[in-house]
C-alpha cells in the first residue's frame, strides 16, 4: 500500500511535521493553544496545497545525498581559492566561455539541484536548460536536455563536461534513481 493511500488526511507527513515544528519554534512556545494551532496548520495547509504540488522523485539513497553534499561543500571551498588566485593574477589570461553539458537526467528536481550546484561552485554559472519545457511542442519529448554553463576560465571543454557529469550528475542519478 502506498504512503499516499494510507494518509489521505495527511498527504505529505514530513511537510506536516516540518510545519508543526516550525510553528512551535517561531512562537517559542509549547502551550496547549500553540500545539492545537500547529496541528491544525500542519493538517490543513498540506491538504489545501497538495493538488498544486508537482510530483518530485524521492531521495532513494539519503546517505549518498549526505556524502554528495560534503563533496559539493569541499568543491565550493577549493573553487573559491582557485577563483581568487585567477582573479588576483593577470585577467588577460582568463578565457571565459559557454559550454553545453548534455544531461542524462530528465526530472526537474535533480536538474535544478545540478544547476544550483554548478552555480554555487565559483567560476561557473548555470545559464539555462535546453530545450526548455515550454519550447517543446505538446506531446513531443525532447531527445536530450542540455545545461548551458558559463565558465570563468575555460581551458578544456570536454574535461569540464566529464567532470560535471561524473562528479555531480552521476551521484544525483544515484540519489534519485533517475
C-alpha positions as a printed NumPy array, in Angstrom:
array([[  0.   ,   0.   ,   0.   ],
       [  1.363,   3.393,  -0.986],
       [  2.091,   6.011,   1.647],
       [ -0.308,   8.435,  -0.048],
       [ -3.192,   5.964,   0.137],
       [ -2.662,   5.34 ,   3.843],
       [ -2.641,   9.038,   4.784],
       [ -5.337,  10.761,   2.729],
       [ -5.873,  13.274,   5.528],
       [ -2.108,  13.81 ,   5.76 ],
       [ -0.812,  13.74 ,   2.155],
       [  2.714,  14.95 ,   2.984],
       [  3.546,  13.748,   6.504],
       [  7.122,  15.079,   6.567],
       [  5.981,  18.506,   5.407],
       [  3.267,  18.444,   8.065],
       [  5.816,  17.59 ,  10.728],
       [  8.002,  20.436,   9.491],
       [  5.092,  22.907,   9.599],
       [  4.196,  21.757,  13.107],
       [  7.772,  22.145,  14.344],
       [  8.399,  25.488,  12.644],
       [  5.195,  26.943,  14.082],
       [  6.196,  25.99 ,  17.605],
       [  9.751,  27.268,  17.119],
       [  8.574,  30.572,  15.637],
       [  6.29 ,  31.159,  18.605],
       [  8.835,  29.858,  21.106],
       [  6.043,  28.144,  22.981],
       [  4.666,  24.671,  23.587],
       [  1.451,  25.828,  25.199],
       [ -1.732,  23.882,  24.513],
       [ -3.082,  26.639,  22.24 ],
       [  0.027,  26.689,  20.077],
       [  0.138,  22.894,  19.863],
       [ -3.503,  22.804,  18.736],
       [ -2.964,  25.596,  16.187],
       [  0.252,  23.952,  14.911],
       [ -1.617,  20.661,  14.493],
       [ -4.44 ,  22.339,  12.579],
       [ -1.994,  24.169,  10.305],
       [  0.088,  21.004,   9.775],
       [ -3.01 ,  19.163,   8.56 ],
       [ -4.915,  21.889,   6.684],
       [ -2.085,  23.574,   4.717],
       [ -0.858,  20.345,   3.036],
       [ -4.458,  19.312,   2.277],
       [ -5.145,  22.624,   0.542],
       [ -1.836,  22.818,  -1.351],
       [ -1.342,  19.135,  -2.226],
       [ -3.147,  19.314,  -5.567],
       [ -0.823,  22.143,  -6.693],
       [  2.279,  20.119,  -5.857],
       [  4.373,  18.691,  -8.671],
       [  5.493,  15.11 ,  -8.142],
       [  9.204,  15.004,  -7.432],
       [ 11.473,  11.984,  -7.333],
       [ 12.206,  10.589,  -3.918],
       [ 15.656,  10.533,  -2.4  ],
       [ 16.401,   6.834,  -2.602],
       [ 19.864,   6.97 ,  -1.032],
       [ 19.963,   9.608,   1.745],
       [ 23.481,   8.637,   2.857],
       [ 24.724,   9.185,  -0.703],
       [ 22.974,  12.578,  -0.658],
       [ 24.855,  13.493,   2.52 ],
       [ 28.237,  12.482,   1.072],
       [ 27.398,  14.383,  -2.134],
       [ 26.644,  17.481,  -0.05 ],
       [ 30.05 ,  17.18 ,   1.645],
       [ 31.724,  16.853,  -1.764],
       [ 29.94 ,  19.97 ,  -3.038],
       [ 30.948,  21.937,   0.077],
       [ 34.562,  20.869,  -0.446],
       [ 34.387,  21.888,  -4.112],
       [ 32.937,  25.288,  -3.188],
       [ 35.809,  25.975,  -0.79 ],
       [ 38.544,  24.864,  -3.19 ],
       [ 36.937,  26.688,  -6.137],
       [ 36.825,  29.9  ,  -4.083],
       [ 40.579,  29.691,  -3.589],
       [ 41.206,  28.89 ,  -7.28 ],
       [ 38.989,  31.758,  -8.478],
       [ 40.636,  34.196,  -6.048],
       [ 44.068,  33.236,  -7.397],
       [ 42.895,  33.628, -11.004],
       [ 41.229,  36.983, -10.364],
       [ 44.198,  38.397,  -8.457],
       [ 46.502,  37.318, -11.273],
       [ 46.57 ,  38.787, -14.767],
       [ 42.988,  38.831, -16.05 ],
       [ 44.194,  38.726, -19.65 ],
       [ 44.92 ,  35.025, -19.157],
       [ 41.259,  34.261, -18.351],
       [ 39.314,  32.537, -21.14 ],
       [ 35.587,  32.859, -20.36 ],
       [ 33.206,  30.738, -22.374],
       [ 29.928,  28.868, -22.594],
       [ 29.623,  25.085, -22.527],
       [ 26.617,  22.874, -23.298],
       [ 26.609,  19.878, -20.959],
       [ 24.386,  17.007, -22.198],
       [ 22.159,  15.736, -19.395],
       [ 21.245,  12.138, -18.698],
       [ 18.747,  13.158, -16.018],
       [ 15.384,  14.481, -17.15 ],
       [ 13.452,  15.2  , -13.965],
       [ 13.065,  18.788, -12.782],
       [ 14.314,  18.37 ,  -9.199],
       [ 17.669,  16.698,  -9.997],
       [ 18.285,  19.131, -12.879],
       [ 17.595,  22.05 , -10.531],
       [ 19.984,  20.628,  -7.936],
       [ 22.639,  20.102, -10.615],
       [ 22.237,  23.652, -11.943],
       [ 22.374,  25.046,  -8.409],
       [ 25.473,  23.013,  -7.612],
       [ 27.238,  24.316, -10.704],
       [ 26.209,  27.888,  -9.857],
       [ 27.342,  27.564,  -6.233],
       [ 30.801,  26.468,  -7.317],
       [ 32.729,  29.689,  -8.019],
       [ 33.935,  30.146, -11.566],
       [ 30.837,  28.571, -13.146],
       [ 27.231,  29.686, -13.531],
       [ 24.29 ,  27.722, -14.921],
       [ 22.606,  29.856, -17.545],
       [ 19.75 ,  27.742, -18.946],
       [ 18.41 ,  24.259, -19.609],
       [ 17.825,  23.374, -23.285],
       [ 15.27 ,  22.591, -24.56 ],
       [ 13.133,  24.497, -22.099],
       [  9.874,  22.602, -21.406],
       [  7.706,  25.38 , -22.857],
       [  9.713,  25.337, -26.098],
       [  8.876,  21.696, -26.782],
       [  5.64 ,  21.165, -28.697],
       [  2.947,  19.4  , -26.718],
       [  3.237,  15.66 , -26.903],
       [  6.847,  15.694, -28.073],
       [  9.544,  14.553, -25.704],
       [ 12.939,  16.082, -26.412],
       [ 15.659,  13.605, -27.254],
       [ 18.093,  15.19 , -24.83 ],
       [ 18.413,  18.136, -22.491],
       [ 21.482,  20.302, -22.095],
       [ 22.662,  22.576, -19.313],
       [ 24.237,  25.795, -20.588],
       [ 27.082,  26.816, -18.29 ],
       [ 29.215,  29.944, -18.302],
       [ 32.8  ,  29.31 , -17.199],
       [ 35.224,  31.975, -15.977],
       [ 38.313,  30.212, -17.318],
       [ 37.623,  27.554, -19.936],
       [ 40.736,  25.548, -20.725],
       [ 39.322,  22.166, -21.767],
       [ 35.629,  21.945, -22.631],
       [ 35.428,  18.131, -22.704],
       [ 37.256,  17.809, -19.372],
       [ 34.766,  20.225, -17.787],
       [ 31.815,  18.284, -19.206],
       [ 33.268,  14.988, -17.961],
       [ 33.897,  16.458, -14.505],
       [ 30.358,  17.814, -14.158],
       [ 28.833,  14.564, -15.36 ],
       [ 30.934,  12.294, -13.148],
       [ 31.282,  14.495, -10.065],
       [ 27.769,  15.99 ,  -9.868],
       [ 25.306,  14.385, -12.298],
       [ 26.184,  10.718, -11.65 ],
       [ 25.662,  10.986,  -7.863],
       [ 22.333,  12.77 ,  -8.434],
       [ 21.233,   9.954, -10.746],
       [ 22.124,   7.516,  -7.977],
       [ 20.466,   9.539,  -5.192],
       [ 17.184,   9.978,  -7.069],
       [ 17.395,   6.816,  -9.245],
       [ 16.584,   8.684, -12.433]])
